[in-house]
Amino acid sequence: MYEDMHEALKEKAHREDIFMYEIVDAALRAYGINPDEAGAENNENDSRSE
């Protein structure tokens, strides 16, 4: 199932010419979760960390 979901996200991102994380962020926000506040600061797994 996870591979199917990943492939579907990749296809949607390619079709809409956006990044996959943008789709995930929008979905989280639709459920009332702010992805910008998730996790600890300077999380090594966070691609936005420096």
C-alpha positions in Angstrom: 0.0 0.0 0.0 2.7 2.5 0.9 4.5 1.9 -2.5 1.2 2.5 -4.3 0.7 5.7 -2.3 4.2 6.9 -3.0 3.8 6.2 -6.7 0.4 8.1 -6.8 2.1 11.1 -5.1 4.9 11.0 -7.6 2.5 10.9 -10.5 0.3 13.7 -9.1 3.4 15.9 -8.4 4.7 15.3 -11.9 1.3 16.1 -13.5 0.9 19.3 -11.4 4.6 20.3 -11.6 4.9 20.6 -7.9 6.9 18.9 -5.2 5.5 15.8 -3.3 5.9 17.6 0.1 3.5 20.3 -1.1 0.8 17.7 -1.6 1.5 16.2 1.8 1.6 19.7 3.5 -1.8 20.5 2.0 -3.3 17.2 3.2 -2.0 17.8 6.7 -3.3 21.3 6.8 -6.7 20.0 5.6 -6.8 17.8 8.8 -5.8 20.8 11.0 -2.1 19.9 11.4 0.4 22.6 10.7 3.5 20.8 9.2 5.7 23.8 9.9 5.3 23.2 13.7 5.9 19.4 13.6 9.1 18.0 15.0 12.0 19.5 16.8 14.1 22.4 15.6 17.1 21.4 13.5 15.7 17.9 13.0 18.3 16.1 10.9 15.5 14.3 9.0 13.9 17.6 8.1 15.0 18.5 4.5 14.5 22.2 5.4 17.1 22.1 8.2 20.5 23.5 7.4 
